[in-house]
Amino acid sequence: MQLARVLGTVVATVKSEGLEGRKLLVIQPLNAALDSAGPPMVAIDSVGAGKGEIVFWCRGREASFPFLPSEVPSDCTIVGIVDSVFLDSRSPN
Amino acid sequence: MILARVVGNIVATQKDQRYEGARIMVVRPANPDGSVAGDELLALDAVDSGVGDLVVVVREGWSASTSSTGSPGAAIDSAIIGIVDTVEDIV
């Protein structure tokens, strides 16, 4: 899983049946210092996340599991909204 | 699997129900000598690891889900499955 910031919403009228009713968001993956890490991605929301929030997301086949038994085609799903990040100040750089 | 250093953890009240009761750790990929490189990722803790530990992280869903929650099928892609004592005989 990785941290990300929600940048906005994707609207797509024509889409796979499995995506009907799902919220598609654009997210910017982040490192633990909350700096951008890699290119923005499209994620499906499973927890009610919204623009500006720090979230964490799951990649791969597992990304479709929150929606079971619905078969939602996803390789990137938001699975939590982050309240706080604790980092050890002694952690190496 | 990869070697990684545990550098922190996160707190999330609103999350997938399969994450309830789990510790979500922030880990940074590590080299065999223990130095770190690259961006952090989040992994569920299956072995009571702590900040500063060098650990083994599995990055595959079935393994991560079963090791950290006891059953497969959760939206979990990474888990800490071992705490490294030493890395030896690296050529």
N, CA and C atoms of all chains as a GROMACS GRO file, in nm:
protein
  552
    1MET      N    1   0.084  -0.118   0.000
    1MET     CA    2   0.000   0.000   0.000
    1MET      C    3   0.088   0.124   0.000
    2GLN      N    4   0.033   0.234  -0.040
    2GLN     CA    5   0.112   0.357  -0.047
    2GLN      C    6   0.022   0.476  -0.012
    3LEU      N    7   0.085   0.580   0.037
    3LEU     CA    8   0.012   0.703   0.066
    3LEU      C    9  -0.016   0.780  -0.062
    4ALA      N   10  -0.122   0.860  -0.062
    4ALA     CA   11  -0.152   0.945  -0.178
    4ALA      C   12  -0.240   1.060  -0.133
    5ARG      N   13  -0.243   1.164  -0.214
    5ARG     CA   14  -0.335   1.274  -0.193
    5ARG      C   15  -0.439   1.269  -0.305
    6VAL      N   16  -0.564   1.293  -0.269
    6VAL     CA   17  -0.670   1.294  -0.371
    6VAL      C   18  -0.667   1.430  -0.441
    7LEU      N   19  -0.647   1.426  -0.571
    7LEU     CA   20  -0.640   1.550  -0.649
    7LEU      C   21  -0.776   1.592  -0.703
    8GLY      N   22  -0.858   1.496  -0.739
    8GLY     CA   23  -0.986   1.531  -0.799
    8GLY      C   24  -1.063   1.408  -0.842
    9THR      N   25  -1.167   1.434  -0.916
    9THR     CA   26  -1.260   1.328  -0.955
    9THR      C   27  -1.251   1.303  -1.105
   10VAL      N   28  -1.268   1.179  -1.144
   10VAL     CA   29  -1.275   1.145  -1.286
   10VAL      C   30  -1.421   1.115  -1.318
   11VAL      N   31  -1.473   1.179  -1.421
   11VAL     CA   32  -1.608   1.150  -1.466
   11VAL      C   33  -1.598   1.074  -1.597
   12ALA      N   34  -1.659   0.958  -1.606
   12ALA     CA   35  -1.656   0.879  -1.727
   12ALA      C   36  -1.794   0.819  -1.749
   13THR      N   37  -1.859   0.863  -1.853
   13THR     CA   38  -1.995   0.814  -1.880
   13THR      C   39  -1.990   0.673  -1.938
   14VAL      N   40  -1.903   0.656  -2.034
   14VAL     CA   41  -1.888   0.524  -2.095
   14VAL      C   42  -1.781   0.448  -2.018
   15LYS      N   43  -1.821   0.340  -1.954
   15LYS     CA   44  -1.722   0.265  -1.876
   15LYS      C   45  -1.766   0.120  -1.860
   16SER      N   46  -1.673   0.039  -1.814
   16SER     CA   47  -1.701  -0.102  -1.788
   16SER      C   48  -1.819  -0.115  -1.692
   17GLU      N   49  -1.901  -0.217  -1.714
   17GLU     CA   50  -2.018  -0.241  -1.629
   17GLU      C   51  -1.979  -0.246  -1.481
   18GLY      N   52  -1.865  -0.305  -1.454
   18GLY     CA   53  -1.820  -0.319  -1.316
   18GLY      C   54  -1.791  -0.187  -1.247
   19LEU      N   55  -1.775  -0.083  -1.325
   19LEU     CA   56  -1.743   0.048  -1.267
   19LEU      C   57  -1.868   0.132  -1.241
   20GLU      N   58  -1.984   0.080  -1.281
   20GLU     CA   59  -2.109   0.155  -1.260
   20GLU      C   60  -2.126   0.189  -1.112
   21GLY      N   61  -2.151   0.316  -1.083
   21GLY     CA   62  -2.177   0.357  -0.947
   21GLY      C   63  -2.053   0.375  -0.861
   22ARG      N   64  -1.937   0.350  -0.917
   22ARG     CA   65  -1.812   0.364  -0.840
   22ARG      C   66  -1.754   0.503  -0.860
   23LYS      N   67  -1.688   0.552  -0.756
   23LYS     CA   68  -1.626   0.683  -0.764
   23LYS      C   69  -1.481   0.669  -0.808
   24LEU      N   70  -1.449   0.734  -0.919
   24LEU     CA   71  -1.311   0.732  -0.970
   24LEU      C   72  -1.243   0.862  -0.931
   25LEU      N   73  -1.126   0.851  -0.871
   25LEU     CA   74  -1.053   0.969  -0.826
   25LEU      C   75  -0.914   0.970  -0.888
   26VAL      N   76  -0.862   1.090  -0.908
   26VAL     CA   77  -0.722   1.103  -0.946
   26VAL      C   78  -0.641   1.124  -0.818
   27ILE      N   79  -0.540   1.041  -0.800
   27ILE     CA   80  -0.458   1.053  -0.679
   27ILE      C   81  -0.312   1.076  -0.717
   28GLN      N   82  -0.243   1.146  -0.628
   28GLN     CA   83  -0.098   1.166  -0.643
   28GLN      C   84  -0.029   1.084  -0.536
   29PRO      N   85   0.040   0.976  -0.575
   29PRO     CA   86   0.114   0.898  -0.475
   29PRO      C   87   0.216   0.985  -0.401
   30LEU      N   88   0.235   0.956  -0.272
   30LEU     CA   89   0.322   1.036  -0.186
   30LEU      C   90   0.421   0.946  -0.113
   31ASN      N   91   0.535   1.006  -0.075
   31ASN     CA   92   0.623   0.936   0.018
   31ASN      C   93   0.580   0.972   0.161
   32ALA      N   94   0.655   0.922   0.261
   32ALA     CA   95   0.611   0.942   0.399
   32ALA      C   96   0.620   1.087   0.443
   33ALA      N   97   0.701   1.168   0.372
   33ALA     CA   98   0.708   1.311   0.403
   33ALA      C   99   0.596   1.388   0.333
   34LEU      N  100   0.510   1.314   0.266
   34LEU     CA  101   0.396   1.367   0.192
   34LEU      C  102   0.439   1.451   0.072
   35ASP      N  103   0.556   1.419   0.016
   35ASP     CA  104   0.599   1.477  -0.111
   35ASP      C  105   0.557   1.383  -0.223
   36SER      N  106   0.532   1.439  -0.342
   36SER     CA  107   0.490   1.358  -0.456
   36SER      C  108   0.592   1.251  -0.487
   37ALA      N  109   0.544   1.133  -0.520
   37ALA     CA  110   0.631   1.021  -0.554
   37ALA      C  111   0.572   0.948  -0.675
   38GLY      N  112   0.617   0.982  -0.792
   38GLY     CA  113   0.568   0.916  -0.912
   38GLY      C  114   0.449   0.988  -0.972
   39PRO      N  115   0.405   0.940  -1.087
   39PRO     CA  116   0.298   1.007  -1.160
   39PRO      C  117   0.161   0.986  -1.096
   40PRO      N  118   0.065   1.078  -1.120
   40PRO     CA  119  -0.070   1.062  -1.070
   40PRO      C  120  -0.134   0.935  -1.128
   41MET      N  121  -0.232   0.881  -1.055
   41MET     CA  122  -0.299   0.759  -1.097
   41MET      C  123  -0.450   0.776  -1.080
   42VAL      N  124  -0.522   0.686  -1.143
   42VAL     CA  125  -0.667   0.681  -1.124
   42VAL      C  126  -0.698   0.569  -1.026
   43ALA      N  127  -0.776   0.600  -0.924
   43ALA     CA  128  -0.809   0.502  -0.821
   43ALA      C  129  -0.960   0.495  -0.803
   44ILE      N  130  -1.008   0.377  -0.762
   44ILE     CA  131  -1.148   0.364  -0.723
   44ILE      C  132  -1.155   0.380  -0.572
   45ASP      N  133  -1.257   0.451  -0.527
   45ASP     CA  134  -1.271   0.478  -0.385
   45ASP      C  135  -1.357   0.371  -0.318
   46SER      N  136  -1.312   0.318  -0.203
   46SER     CA  137  -1.396   0.223  -0.129
   46SER      C  138  -1.430   0.271   0.010
   47VAL      N  139  -1.386   0.393   0.046
   47VAL     CA  140  -1.404   0.439   0.185
   47VAL      C  141  -1.465   0.578   0.198
   48GLY      N  142  -1.507   0.638   0.088
   48GLY     CA  143  -1.567   0.771   0.096
   48GLY      C  144  -1.467   0.884   0.101
   49ALA      N  145  -1.355   0.867   0.033
   49ALA     CA  146  -1.251   0.971   0.031
   49ALA      C  147  -1.292   1.086  -0.061
   50GLY      N  148  -1.236   1.203  -0.033
   50GLY     CA  149  -1.267   1.320  -0.115
   50GLY      C  150  -1.144   1.402  -0.145
   51LYS      N  151  -1.163   1.502  -0.227
   51LYS     CA  152  -1.053   1.587  -0.274
   51LYS      C  153  -0.974   1.646  -0.157
   52GLY      N  154  -0.841   1.642  -0.170
   52GLY     CA  155  -0.754   1.702  -0.071
   52GLY      C  156  -0.714   1.608   0.042
   53GLU      N  157  -0.783   1.497   0.058
   53GLU     CA  158  -0.753   1.408   0.168
   53GLU      C  159  -0.629   1.323   0.141
   54ILE      N  160  -0.559   1.291   0.250
   54ILE     CA  161  -0.448   1.196   0.242
   54ILE      C  162  -0.508   1.057   0.265
   55VAL      N  163  -0.479   0.967   0.175
   55VAL     CA  164  -0.538   0.833   0.180
   55VAL      C  165  -0.427   0.729   0.163
   56PHE      N  166  -0.463   0.602   0.179
   56PHE     CA  167  -0.371   0.499   0.133
   56PHE      C  168  -0.445   0.403   0.042
   57TRP      N  169  -0.371   0.348  -0.053
   57TRP     CA  170  -0.433   0.269  -0.158
   57TRP      C  171  -0.359   0.137  -0.176
   58CYS      N  172  -0.433   0.042  -0.228
   58CYS     CA  173  -0.383  -0.093  -0.249
   58CYS      C  174  -0.369  -0.117  -0.398
   59ARG      N  175  -0.262  -0.183  -0.436
   59ARG     CA  176  -0.239  -0.208  -0.579
   59ARG      C  177  -0.271  -0.354  -0.614
   60GLY      N  178  -0.275  -0.382  -0.743
   60GLY     CA  179  -0.281  -0.520  -0.790
   60GLY      C  180  -0.420  -0.582  -0.785
   61ARG      N  181  -0.423  -0.715  -0.798
   61ARG     CA  182  -0.547  -0.792  -0.797
   61ARG      C  183  -0.629  -0.764  -0.670
   62GLU      N  184  -0.558  -0.745  -0.559
   62GLU     CA  185  -0.622  -0.724  -0.430
   62GLU      C  186  -0.707  -0.597  -0.429
   63ALA      N  187  -0.680  -0.507  -0.522
   63ALA     CA  188  -0.752  -0.379  -0.525
   63ALA      C  189  -0.900  -0.398  -0.555
   64SER      N  190  -0.937  -0.512  -0.612
   64SER     CA  191  -1.078  -0.535  -0.642
   64SER      C  192  -1.151  -0.603  -0.526
   65PHE      N  193  -1.079  -0.646  -0.422
   65PHE     CA  194  -1.141  -0.722  -0.314
   65PHE      C  195  -1.241  -0.645  -0.227
   66PRO      N  196  -1.223  -0.512  -0.204
   66PRO     CA  197  -1.320  -0.444  -0.118
   66PRO      C  198  -1.463  -0.450  -0.172
   67PHE      N  199  -1.478  -0.475  -0.301
   67PHE     CA  200  -1.610  -0.469  -0.364
   67PHE      C  201  -1.674  -0.606  -0.380
   68LEU      N  202  -1.606  -0.710  -0.338
   68LEU     CA  203  -1.662  -0.844  -0.352
   68LEU      C  204  -1.800  -0.853  -0.284
   69PRO      N  205  -1.900  -0.922  -0.337
   69PRO     CA  206  -1.888  -1.012  -0.452
   69PRO      C  207  -1.897  -0.941  -0.588
   70SER      N  208  -1.915  -0.809  -0.590
   70SER     CA  209  -1.911  -0.739  -0.718
   70SER      C  210  -1.772  -0.751  -0.779
   71GLU      N  211  -1.768  -0.772  -0.908
   71GLU     CA  212  -1.638  -0.782  -0.975
   71GLU      C  213  -1.604  -0.649  -1.037
   72VAL      N  214  -1.527  -0.572  -0.964
   72VAL     CA  215  -1.490  -0.438  -1.008
   72VAL      C  216  -1.348  -0.443  -1.064
   73PRO      N  217  -1.332  -0.400  -1.190
   73PRO     CA  218  -1.198  -0.401  -1.247
   73PRO      C  219  -1.113  -0.288  -1.191
   74SER      N  220  -1.020  -0.319  -1.102
   74SER     CA  221  -0.935  -0.216  -1.044
   74SER      C  222  -0.798  -0.272  -1.009
   75ASP      N  223  -0.695  -0.193  -1.034
   75ASP     CA  224  -0.562  -0.229  -0.983
   75ASP      C  225  -0.512  -0.122  -0.887
   76CYS      N  226  -0.602  -0.032  -0.848
   76CYS     CA  227  -0.564   0.077  -0.759
   76CYS      C  228  -0.690   0.124  -0.686
   77THR      N  229  -0.703   0.087  -0.559
   77THR     CA  230  -0.824   0.120  -0.483
   77THR      C  231  -0.786   0.186  -0.352
   78ILE      N  232  -0.856   0.295  -0.320
   78ILE     CA  233  -0.834   0.364  -0.194
   78ILE      C  234  -0.900   0.282  -0.084
   79VAL      N  235  -0.820   0.241   0.018
   79VAL     CA  236  -0.872   0.153   0.123
   79VAL      C  237  -0.870   0.217   0.261
   80GLY      N  238  -0.822   0.341   0.272
   80GLY     CA  239  -0.824   0.406   0.402
   80GLY      C  240  -0.797   0.554   0.391
   81ILE      N  241  -0.851   0.630   0.488
   81ILE     CA  242  -0.824   0.773   0.496
   81ILE      C  243  -0.732   0.796   0.614
   82VAL      N  244  -0.620   0.861   0.590
   82VAL     CA  245  -0.516   0.873   0.691
   82VAL      C  246  -0.547   0.987   0.789
   83ASP      N  247  -0.547   0.954   0.919
   83ASP     CA  248  -0.560   1.057   1.021
   83ASP      C  249  -0.424   1.120   1.048
   84SER      N  250  -0.324   1.036   1.067
   84SER     CA  251  -0.192   1.089   1.098
   84SER      C  252  -0.083   0.990   1.059
   85VAL      N  253   0.035   1.044   1.032
   85VAL     CA  254   0.152   0.964   0.999
   85VAL      C  255   0.257   0.990   1.106
   86PHE      N  256   0.305   0.882   1.169
   86PHE     CA  257   0.411   0.896   1.268
   86PHE      C  258   0.541   0.844   1.209
   87LEU      N  259   0.643   0.929   1.209
   87LEU     CA  260   0.773   0.887   1.159
   87LEU      C  261   0.876   0.901   1.270
   88ASP      N  262   0.964   0.801   1.280
   88ASP     CA  263   1.072   0.808   1.377
   88ASP      C  264   1.173   0.911   1.328
   89SER      N  265   1.201   1.010   1.413
   89SER     CA  266   1.293   1.116   1.371
   89SER      C  267   1.433   1.063   1.348
   90ARG      N  268   1.460   0.943   1.400
   90ARG     CA  269   1.594   0.885   1.379
   90ARG      C  270   1.601   0.805   1.250
   91SER      N  271   1.487   0.798   1.178
   91SER     CA  272   1.487   0.714   1.058
   91SER      C  273   1.588   0.766   0.956
   92PRO      N  274   1.660   0.674   0.893
   92PRO     CA  275   1.766   0.713   0.800
   92PRO      C  276   1.711   0.773   0.672
   93ASN      N  277   1.790   0.860   0.610
   93ASN     CA  278   1.747   0.922   0.485
   93ASN      C  279   1.820   0.863   0.366
   94MET      N  280   0.987  -1.097  -0.218
   94MET     CA  281   0.996  -1.020  -0.093
   94MET      C  282   1.109  -0.919  -0.107
   95ILE      N  283   1.102  -0.816  -0.022
   95ILE     CA  284   1.209  -0.717  -0.018
   95ILE      C  285   1.253  -0.696   0.126
   96LEU      N  286   1.375  -0.646   0.140
   96LEU     CA  287   1.420  -0.599   0.270
   96LEU      C  288   1.372  -0.456   0.287
   97ALA      N  289   1.335  -0.420   0.408
   97ALA     CA  290   1.291  -0.283   0.432
   97ALA      C  291   1.317  -0.245   0.577
   98ARG      N  292   1.322  -0.117   0.600
   98ARG     CA  293   1.340  -0.065   0.736
   98ARG      C  294   1.208  -0.004   0.781
   99VAL      N  295   1.165  -0.039   0.901
   99VAL     CA  296   1.043   0.021   0.955
   99VAL      C  297   1.076   0.162   1.004
  100VAL      N  298   1.005   0.262   0.949
  100VAL     CA  299   1.037   0.401   0.986
  100VAL      C  300   0.920   0.471   1.057
  101GLY      N  301   0.806   0.406   1.067
  101GLY     CA  302   0.695   0.471   1.135
  101GLY      C  303   0.567   0.392   1.118
  102ASN      N  304   0.456   0.458   1.146
  102ASN     CA  305   0.326   0.393   1.124
  102ASN      C  306   0.222   0.500   1.096
  103ILE      N  307   0.106   0.458   1.052
  103ILE     CA  308  -0.001   0.554   1.030
  103ILE      C  309  -0.124   0.514   1.110
  104VAL      N  310  -0.209   0.612   1.133
  104VAL     CA  311  -0.338   0.590   1.198
  104VAL      C  312  -0.447   0.628   1.100
  105ALA      N  313  -0.545   0.542   1.084
  105ALA     CA  314  -0.657   0.569   0.994
  105ALA      C  315  -0.784   0.516   1.059
  106THR      N  316  -0.876   0.606   1.088
  106THR     CA  317  -1.002   0.564   1.151
  106THR      C  318  -1.093   0.501   1.047
  107GLN      N  319  -1.102   0.568   0.933
  107GLN     CA  320  -1.191   0.520   0.828
  107GLN      C  321  -1.111   0.436   0.729
  108LYS      N  322  -1.138   0.306   0.729
  108LYS     CA  323  -1.057   0.218   0.645
  108LYS      C  324  -1.136   0.091   0.613
  109ASP      N  325  -1.085   0.016   0.519
  109ASP     CA  326  -1.145  -0.112   0.485
  109ASP      C  327  -1.155  -0.197   0.612
  110GLN      N  328  -1.270  -0.266   0.631
  110GLN     CA  329  -1.292  -0.335   0.759
  110GLN      C  330  -1.189  -0.443   0.787
  111ARG      N  331  -1.129  -0.497   0.682
  111ARG     CA  332  -1.029  -0.602   0.704
  111ARG      C  333  -0.901  -0.550   0.768
  112TYR      N  334  -0.886  -0.417   0.773
  112TYR     CA  335  -0.769  -0.358   0.838
  112TYR      C  336  -0.790  -0.336   0.987
  113GLU      N  337  -0.911  -0.363   1.038
  113GLU     CA  338  -0.939  -0.338   1.179
  113GLU      C  339  -0.844  -0.418   1.268
  114GLY      N  340  -0.785  -0.350   1.364
  114GLY     CA  341  -0.698  -0.417   1.459
  114GLY      C  342  -0.556  -0.441   1.410
  115ALA      N  343  -0.531  -0.407   1.285
  115ALA     CA  344  -0.396  -0.429   1.231
  115ALA      C  345  -0.310  -0.305   1.251
  116ARG      N  346  -0.181  -0.326   1.255
  116ARG     CA  347  -0.089  -0.213   1.260
  116ARG      C  348  -0.039  -0.186   1.118
  117ILE      N  349  -0.056  -0.062   1.076
  117ILE     CA  350  -0.014  -0.024   0.940
  117ILE      C  351   0.119   0.050   0.952
  118MET      N  352   0.223  -0.015   0.908
  118MET     CA  353   0.358   0.039   0.926
  118MET      C  354   0.407   0.109   0.799
  119VAL      N  355   0.488   0.213   0.820
  119VAL     CA  356   0.556   0.279   0.709
  119VAL      C  357   0.695   0.217   0.699
  120VAL      N  358   0.726   0.159   0.584
  120VAL     CA  359   0.858   0.097   0.566
  120VAL      C  360   0.927   0.157   0.443
  121ARG      N  361   1.059   0.152   0.448
  121ARG     CA  362   1.136   0.206   0.338
  121ARG      C  363   1.224   0.094   0.283
  122PRO      N  364   1.220   0.068   0.152
  122PRO     CA  365   1.302  -0.038   0.095
  122PRO      C  366   1.449  -0.022   0.137
  123ALA      N  367   1.514  -0.135   0.166
  123ALA     CA  368   1.651  -0.131   0.217
  123ALA      C  369   1.741  -0.221   0.134
  124ASN      N  370   1.868  -0.186   0.136
  124ASN     CA  371   1.971  -0.269   0.074
  124ASN      C  372   2.016  -0.374   0.174
  125PRO      N  373   2.087  -0.478   0.127
  125PRO     CA  374   2.133  -0.582   0.220
  125PRO      C  375   2.219  -0.527   0.334
  126ASP      N  376   2.287  -0.414   0.312
  126ASP     CA  377   2.368  -0.356   0.420
  126ASP      C  378   2.285  -0.274   0.518
  127GLY      N  379   2.155  -0.266   0.494
  127GLY     CA  380   2.068  -0.196   0.587
  127GLY      C  381   2.038  -0.052   0.549
  128SER      N  382   2.113   0.001   0.450
  128SER     CA  383   2.086   0.138   0.407
  128SER      C  384   1.953   0.141   0.331
  129VAL      N  385   1.888   0.257   0.331
  129VAL     CA  386   1.756   0.264   0.268
  129VAL      C  387   1.763   0.344   0.138
  130ALA      N  388   1.671   0.314   0.048
  130ALA     CA  389   1.667   0.382  -0.081
  130ALA      C  390   1.526   0.376  -0.136
  131GLY      N  391   1.480   0.487  -0.190
  131GLY     CA  392   1.349   0.485  -0.255
  131GLY      C  393   1.237   0.531  -0.164
  132ASP      N  394   1.119   0.536  -0.220
  132ASP     CA  395   1.004   0.589  -0.148
  132ASP      C  396   0.941   0.485  -0.056
  133GLU      N  397   0.882   0.535   0.050
  133GLU     CA  398   0.820   0.448   0.150
  133GLU      C  399   0.696   0.379   0.095
  134LEU      N  400   0.663   0.266   0.154
  134LEU     CA  401   0.536   0.202   0.128
  134LEU      C  402   0.475   0.162   0.262
  135LEU      N  403   0.349   0.124   0.258
  135LEU     CA  404   0.279   0.083   0.380
  135LEU      C  405   0.264  -0.067   0.379
  136ALA      N  406   0.283  -0.130   0.494
  136ALA     CA  407   0.269  -0.275   0.504
  136ALA      C  408   0.204  -0.310   0.636
  137LEU      N  409   0.114  -0.408   0.636
  137LEU     CA  410   0.054  -0.454   0.761
  137LEU      C  411   0.154  -0.540   0.835
  138ASP      N  412   0.155  -0.526   0.966
  138ASP     CA  413   0.253  -0.595   1.047
  138ASP      C  414   0.200  -0.731   1.090
  139ALA      N  415   0.271  -0.839   1.054
  139ALA     CA  416   0.229  -0.974   1.093
  139ALA      C  417   0.321  -1.033   1.198
  140VAL      N  418   0.422  -0.958   1.241
  140VAL     CA  419   0.525  -1.019   1.329
  140VAL      C  420   0.564  -0.931   1.448
  141ASP      N  421   0.482  -0.833   1.482
  141ASP     CA  422   0.515  -0.742   1.593
  141ASP      C  423   0.648  -0.671   1.572
  142SER      N  424   0.666  -0.614   1.457
  142SER     CA  425   0.788  -0.539   1.430
  142SER      C  426   0.778  -0.401   1.495
  143GLY      N  427   0.891  -0.334   1.502
  143GLY     CA  428   0.892  -0.200   1.560
  143GLY      C  429   0.977  -0.107   1.476
  144VAL      N  430   0.963   0.022   1.505
  144VAL     CA  431   1.040   0.122   1.432
  144VAL      C  432   1.189   0.094   1.448
  145GLY      N  433   1.262   0.100   1.337
  145GLY     CA  434   1.405   0.074   1.338
  145GLY      C  435   1.440  -0.067   1.294
  146ASP      N  436   1.344  -0.159   1.299
  146ASP     CA  437   1.372  -0.298   1.259
  146ASP      C  438   1.397  -0.309   1.110
  147LEU      N  439   1.492  -0.395   1.073
  147LEU     CA  440   1.507  -0.437   0.934
  147LEU      C  441   1.416  -0.558   0.917
  148VAL      N  442   1.330  -0.554   0.817
  148VAL     CA  443   1.227  -0.657   0.806
  148VAL      C  444   1.220  -0.713   0.664
  149VAL      N  445   1.148  -0.824   0.651
  149VAL     CA  446   1.116  -0.880   0.521
  149VAL      C  447   0.971  -0.846   0.490
  150VAL      N  448   0.948  -0.785   0.374
  150VAL     CA  449   0.814  -0.745   0.334
  150VAL      C  450   0.774  -0.824   0.210
  151VAL      N  451   0.659  -0.891   0.217
  151VAL     CA  452   0.607  -0.961   0.100
  151VAL      C  453   0.513  -0.867   0.026
  152ARG      N  454   0.528  -0.861  -0.105
  152ARG     CA  455   0.448  -0.768  -0.185
  152ARG      C  456   0.359  -0.847  -0.280
  153GLU      N  457   0.271  -0.924  -0.223
  153GLU     CA  458   0.179  -1.006  -0.302
  153GLU      C  459   0.057  -1.028  -0.215
  154GLY      N  460  -0.059  -1.019  -0.276
  154GLY     CA  461  -0.182  -1.010  -0.199
  154GLY      C  462  -0.220  -1.129  -0.116
  155TRP      N  463  -0.216  -1.250  -0.171
  155TRP     CA  464  -0.259  -1.367  -0.094
  155TRP      C  465  -0.173  -1.384   0.029
  156SER      N  466  -0.043  -1.373   0.009
  156SER     CA  467   0.052  -1.392   0.119
  156SER      C  468   0.036  -1.282   0.223
  157ALA      N  469   0.021  -1.159   0.176
  157ALA     CA  470   0.010  -1.046   0.268
  157ALA      C  471  -0.118  -1.056   0.350
  158SER      N  472  -0.226  -1.094   0.283
  158SER     CA  473  -0.355  -1.102   0.350
  158SER      C  474  -0.359  -1.215   0.452
  159THR      N  475  -0.311  -1.333   0.414
  159THR     CA  476  -0.315  -1.446   0.506
  159THR      C  477  -0.220  -1.428   0.624
  160SER      N  478  -0.104  -1.370   0.601
  160SER     CA  479  -0.008  -1.355   0.711
  160SER      C  480  -0.051  -1.249   0.810
  161SER      N  481  -0.114  -1.144   0.763
  161SER     CA  482  -0.145  -1.033   0.855
  161SER      C  483  -0.287  -1.038   0.911
  162THR      N  484  -0.380  -1.104   0.842
  162THR     CA  485  -0.517  -1.109   0.894
  162THR      C  486  -0.565  -1.251   0.920
  163GLY      N  487  -0.489  -1.350   0.878
  163GLY     CA  488  -0.528  -1.488   0.904
  163GLY      C  489  -0.609  -1.552   0.793
  164SER      N  490  -0.655  -1.474   0.698
  164SER     CA  491  -0.729  -1.533   0.585
  164SER      C  492  -0.707  -1.449   0.460
  165PRO      N  493  -0.726  -1.513   0.344
  165PRO     CA  494  -0.702  -1.441   0.219
  165PRO      C  495  -0.820  -1.352   0.183
  166GLY      N  496  -0.807  -1.278   0.074
  166GLY     CA  497  -0.919  -1.204   0.020
  166GLY      C  498  -0.933  -1.062   0.068
  167ALA      N  499  -0.836  -1.012   0.144
  167ALA     CA  500  -0.842  -0.872   0.188
  167ALA      C  501  -0.765  -0.784   0.090
  168ALA      N  502  -0.802  -0.658   0.087
  168ALA     CA  503  -0.734  -0.562  -0.001
  168ALA      C  504  -0.605  -0.515   0.064
  169ILE      N  505  -0.513  -0.607   0.071
  169ILE     CA  506  -0.383  -0.581   0.133
  169ILE      C  507  -0.277  -0.631   0.036
  170ASP      N  508  -0.183  -0.545  -0.002
  170ASP     CA  509  -0.085  -0.588  -0.101
  170ASP      C  510   0.055  -0.608  -0.042
  171SER      N  511   0.076  -0.567   0.082
  171SER     CA  512   0.209  -0.580   0.142
  171SER      C  513   0.198  -0.610   0.290
  172ALA      N  514   0.284  -0.700   0.339
  172ALA     CA  515   0.286  -0.730   0.482
  172ALA      C  516   0.429  -0.756   0.527
  173ILE      N  517   0.454  -0.721   0.653
  173ILE     CA  518   0.584  -0.750   0.714
  173ILE      C  519   0.576  -0.891   0.769
  174ILE      N  520   0.660  -0.981   0.717
  174ILE     CA  521   0.648  -1.122   0.756
  174ILE      C  522   0.772  -1.175   0.826
  175GLY      N  523   0.871  -1.089   0.848
  175GLY     CA  524   0.988  -1.136   0.922
  175GLY      C  525   1.072  -1.019   0.970
  176ILE      N  526   1.136  -1.040   1.086
  176ILE     CA  527   1.229  -0.940   1.137
  176ILE      C  528   1.370  -0.996   1.119
  177VAL      N  529   1.453  -0.923   1.049
  177VAL     CA  530   1.584  -0.973   1.010
  177VAL      C  531   1.682  -0.960   1.127
  178ASP      N  532   1.748  -1.071   1.159
  178ASP     CA  533   1.854  -1.066   1.260
  178ASP      C  534   1.982  -1.019   1.194
  179THR      N  535   2.024  -1.091   1.090
  179THR     CA  536   2.144  -1.051   1.018
  179THR      C  537   2.129  -1.088   0.871
  180VAL      N  538   2.202  -1.019   0.787
  180VAL     CA  539   2.215  -1.056   0.647
  180VAL      C  540   2.361  -1.094   0.627
  181GLU      N  541   2.384  -1.218   0.582
  181GLU     CA  542   2.522  -1.266   0.578
  181GLU      C  543   2.561  -1.312   0.439
  182ASP      N  544   2.689  -1.323   0.418
  182ASP     CA  545   2.745  -1.382   0.297
  182ASP      C  546   2.703  -1.312   0.169
  183ILE      N  547   2.685  -1.179   0.176
  183ILE     CA  548   2.656  -1.104   0.055
  183ILE      C  549   2.788  -1.083  -0.019
  184VAL      N  550   2.792  -1.128  -0.143
  184VAL     CA  551   2.915  -1.116  -0.221
  184VAL      C  552   2.926  -0.973  -0.274
   0.00000   0.00000   0.00000
